[in-house]
Amino acid sequence: MIVLKLGGSVITDKDRAETLDGEALDRAADAVAAAFDGATDDALVDGLALVHGGGSFGHVNASEYGVSTTAGTHDPGGVHAIHGAMTTLNRFVLQRLLDRGVPAVPVHPFSAAHRDADGDLHLPTGQVETLLGEGFVPVLHGDLVAHAGEGTTVVSGDELVADLATALGADRVGLCSTVPGVLDGDDEVVEHVAAYGDVEDALGASESTDVTGGMAAKVRALLDLDAEASIFGLDALGAFLAGADVGTTIE
């Protein structure tokens, strides 16, 4: 069973508000569809749960209203703007998958998840598990969630991936990014990361508007998982789905 994230920076132009990168999204959808076409008893029959980031749809709106994973808003206008932008992007992703015969269906975190007063995320996964069992591909996305004491805050795609992978007992986890993996100081791919300290000096903030922590947050989230995890670029998505070791392996 695979949990896959398509980074928001992969499928959108993160420097232009609510702008889709249609070519990149088509390529990603092609790779997912090809994996389903070639599925065997040793491949994807146990299911695929897909998460996509916010990109220029979510991050730009969240930044405008000063909302992050810790700083919230009680402004209903902000809630509608941020959540509405994310559901719009989700529909684009779903349609690309459906056009290629992938049985994709939406799961909106705002309708189910919440953070408690300590900021801990609670994501019920029974719906996702049941959809997987019925042959669907659940497609979740970065979103807002109710947050005790803060109104609503952002839940990142990376957080969703981590929770889903743990709850569903994922065999493999993949994060498809705009870079071919975690890069060192010479912009070379680090093939294996066993501890955050291994790459801490090389990890910087995202160059685009990002309210969820950039590459550093991705590495931290994946290090906490029991499942095998990889960070890789779009060119390697098909190979990852086929079972190959690509990009950076987080151990």
C-alpha positions as CSV (number, residue, x, y, z in Angstrom):
1,M,0.0,0.0,0.0
2,I,1.4,3.4,-1.0
3,V,0.8,6.9,0.3
4,L,1.9,9.4,-2.3
5,K,2.1,13.2,-2.1
6,L,2.2,15.5,-5.1
7,G,3.9,18.7,-3.9
8,G,1.9,21.9,-4.4
9,S,5.0,23.4,-6.0
10,V,5.0,20.5,-8.6
11,I,1.4,21.0,-9.8
12,T,1.1,24.8,-9.5
13,D,3.1,27.9,-10.1
14,K,3.7,28.8,-6.5
15,D,4.7,32.4,-7.4
16,R,1.5,33.2,-9.2
17,A,-1.8,33.1,-7.2
18,E,-4.1,30.2,-8.0
19,T,-2.1,29.2,-11.1
20,L,-2.1,25.6,-12.2
21,D,0.9,24.0,-13.9
22,G,-1.2,21.9,-16.2
23,E,1.7,20.2,-18.0
24,A,3.2,19.0,-14.7
25,L,-0.2,17.8,-13.4
26,D,-0.8,15.9,-16.7
27,R,2.6,14.2,-16.3
28,A,1.8,13.2,-12.7
29,A,-1.6,11.9,-13.7
30,D,-0.1,9.9,-16.6
31,A,2.4,8.2,-14.2
32,V,-0.4,7.3,-11.7
33,A,-2.6,6.0,-14.5
34,A,0.3,3.9,-16.0
35,A,0.9,2.4,-12.6
36,F,-2.7,1.3,-12.4
37,D,-2.7,-0.1,-16.0
38,G,0.4,-2.2,-15.1
39,A,-0.7,-3.2,-11.6
40,T,-0.1,-6.8,-10.6
41,D,-0.6,-8.8,-7.5
42,D,2.8,-7.5,-6.4
43,A,2.2,-3.8,-7.2
44,L,-0.7,-1.5,-6.4
45,V,-3.6,-3.9,-5.7
46,D,-3.3,-3.0,-2.0
47,G,-4.2,0.6,-2.8
48,L,-2.9,4.1,-3.3
49,A,-3.9,7.1,-1.1
50,L,-2.9,10.4,-2.7
51,V,-2.3,13.7,-1.1
52,H,-1.5,17.0,-2.8
53,G,-0.1,20.2,-1.5
54,G,-1.6,23.7,-1.7
55,G,0.8,25.4,-4.0
56,S,-0.3,28.8,-5.2
57,F,-3.9,28.0,-4.4
58,G,-3.5,27.3,-0.6
59,H,-0.3,29.0,0.5
60,V,-0.9,32.4,-1.1
61,N,-4.4,32.7,0.4
62,A,-3.2,31.4,3.8
63,S,-0.3,33.9,3.8
64,E,-2.8,36.7,3.0
65,Y,-4.8,35.9,6.1
66,G,-1.8,35.2,8.3
67,V,-2.7,31.6,8.8
68,S,-0.2,28.8,9.3
69,T,0.0,25.4,11.0
70,T,0.2,27.2,14.4
71,A,-1.4,30.7,13.8
72,G,-5.1,30.6,13.2
73,T,-8.0,32.7,12.1
74,H,-11.6,33.1,13.2
75,D,-12.5,35.1,10.0
76,P,-15.1,33.1,8.0
77,G,-14.0,35.0,4.9
78,G,-10.5,33.7,5.3
79,V,-11.8,30.2,5.9
80,H,-13.9,30.3,2.7
81,A,-11.0,31.8,0.7
82,I,-8.4,29.2,1.8
83,H,-10.6,26.1,1.9
84,G,-12.3,27.2,-1.4
85,A,-9.0,27.6,-3.2
86,M,-7.9,24.1,-2.0
87,T,-11.1,22.5,-3.1
88,T,-10.7,24.1,-6.5
89,L,-7.2,22.7,-6.9
90,N,-8.5,19.3,-5.7
91,R,-11.1,19.3,-8.5
92,F,-8.3,19.9,-11.1
93,V,-6.3,17.0,-9.7
94,L,-9.4,14.7,-9.5
95,Q,-10.4,15.5,-13.1
96,R,-7.0,14.8,-14.5
97,L,-7.0,11.4,-12.8
98,L,-10.6,10.5,-13.7
99,D,-9.9,11.4,-17.4
100,R,-7.2,8.6,-17.3
101,G,-9.4,6.0,-15.7
102,V,-8.1,6.3,-12.1
103,P,-10.9,5.9,-9.6
104,A,-10.1,9.0,-7.7
105,V,-12.5,10.5,-5.1
106,P,-12.1,13.6,-2.8
107,V,-11.5,13.6,0.9
108,H,-11.5,17.1,2.4
109,P,-9.6,17.3,5.7
110,F,-11.6,20.4,6.8
111,S,-14.7,18.2,7.1
112,A,-13.1,15.7,9.4
113,A,-9.8,16.6,11.1
114,H,-9.1,18.9,14.0
115,R,-6.3,20.1,16.2
116,D,-6.6,20.0,20.0
117,A,-5.5,22.9,22.3
118,D,-2.0,21.5,22.2
119,G,-1.9,21.7,18.5
120,D,-1.9,18.0,17.9
121,L,-3.6,16.8,14.8
122,H,-6.5,14.3,14.9
123,L,-7.3,12.8,11.5
124,P,-9.9,10.1,11.4
125,T,-8.9,7.6,8.7
126,G,-11.8,5.1,8.7
127,Q,-13.3,6.8,5.6
128,V,-10.0,6.6,3.7
129,E,-9.4,3.0,4.7
130,T,-12.9,2.0,3.6
131,L,-12.6,3.8,0.3
132,L,-9.3,2.0,-0.3
133,G,-11.0,-1.3,0.5
134,E,-13.7,-0.5,-2.1
135,G,-11.1,0.1,-4.8
136,F,-11.1,3.9,-4.8
137,V,-8.1,6.2,-4.8
138,P,-8.8,8.7,-2.0
139,V,-7.3,12.2,-2.8
140,L,-6.7,14.4,0.2
141,H,-5.1,17.8,0.2
142,G,-3.5,20.5,2.4
143,D,-6.4,22.4,4.0
144,L,-7.7,24.2,7.0
145,V,-8.8,22.4,10.1
146,A,-10.7,23.4,13.3
147,H,-8.2,24.2,16.0
148,A,-9.2,24.6,19.7
149,G,-8.2,28.1,20.8
150,E,-7.1,29.2,17.3
151,G,-10.2,29.0,15.2
152,T,-8.8,27.3,12.1
153,T,-5.2,26.5,11.2
154,V,-3.5,25.0,8.2
155,V,-2.9,21.2,8.0
156,S,-0.1,20.5,5.6
157,G,0.1,17.7,3.1
158,D,3.2,16.4,4.8
159,E,1.2,16.1,8.1
160,L,-1.5,14.2,6.3
161,V,0.9,11.9,4.7
162,A,2.5,11.1,8.0
163,D,-0.8,10.4,9.7
164,L,-2.1,8.3,6.8
165,A,1.0,6.3,6.5
166,T,0.9,5.4,10.2
167,A,-2.8,4.7,10.4
168,L,-3.0,2.7,7.2
169,G,0.2,0.7,7.7
170,A,1.6,1.9,4.5
171,D,4.4,-0.1,2.9
172,R,5.9,2.8,1.0
173,V,5.6,6.6,1.2
174,G,6.6,9.0,-1.6
175,L,6.9,12.8,-1.8
176,C,7.1,14.1,-5.3
177,S,8.9,17.4,-5.2
178,T,10.3,20.0,-7.6
179,V,13.8,18.8,-6.8
180,P,15.2,15.2,-7.4
181,G,15.6,14.6,-3.6
182,V,17.2,16.2,-0.6
183,L,20.2,18.2,-1.8
184,D,23.4,18.8,0.0
185,G,25.5,22.0,-0.1
186,D,26.7,21.2,-3.6
187,D,23.2,20.6,-4.9
188,E,23.9,16.9,-5.1
189,V,21.1,14.4,-4.1
190,V,21.7,12.9,-0.7
191,E,20.8,9.2,-1.3
192,H,20.1,8.3,2.4
193,V,19.0,10.3,5.4
194,A,18.9,8.5,8.8
195,A,18.8,11.6,11.1
196,Y,17.8,15.2,10.7
197,G,21.3,16.3,11.7
198,D,22.6,14.6,8.6
199,V,21.2,17.3,6.3
200,E,20.2,20.1,8.7
201,D,22.9,22.5,7.4
202,A,21.8,22.0,3.8
203,L,18.0,22.5,4.4
204,G,16.7,26.0,3.9
205,A,13.4,27.7,3.6
206,S,11.2,27.4,0.5
207,E,11.9,30.1,-2.1
208,S,8.2,30.5,-2.7
209,T,5.4,31.4,-0.3
210,D,5.1,28.4,2.0
211,V,3.4,28.4,5.3
212,T,4.1,24.7,6.2
213,G,7.9,24.5,6.6
214,G,9.4,23.5,3.2
215,M,11.8,20.7,2.8
216,A,12.8,20.7,6.5
217,A,9.3,19.8,7.5
218,K,9.1,17.0,4.9
219,V,12.3,15.4,6.2
220,R,11.2,15.6,9.9
221,A,7.8,14.1,9.1
222,L,9.3,11.2,7.1
223,L,11.9,10.4,9.7
224,D,9.2,9.6,12.2
225,L,7.6,6.9,10.0
226,D,8.1,3.2,10.1
227,A,7.4,2.8,6.4
228,E,10.1,3.2,3.7
229,A,9.9,6.8,2.5
230,S,11.4,8.7,-0.5
231,I,11.6,12.2,-1.8
232,F,12.1,12.6,-5.5
233,G,11.3,14.7,-8.6
234,L,8.5,14.4,-11.1
235,D,10.7,12.6,-13.6
236,A,11.1,9.7,-11.1
237,L,7.4,9.4,-10.2
238,G,6.7,6.5,-12.6
239,A,9.8,4.6,-11.4
240,F,8.8,5.1,-7.7
241,L,5.3,3.7,-8.4
242,A,6.9,0.8,-10.2
243,G,8.9,-0.1,-7.0
244,A,12.3,1.5,-7.8
245,D,14.5,3.3,-5.3
246,V,14.6,6.9,-6.4
247,G,15.7,10.3,-5.0
248,T,16.5,10.4,-1.3
249,T,15.5,7.5,0.9
250,I,14.5,8.5,4.4
251,E,15.4,5.7,6.8
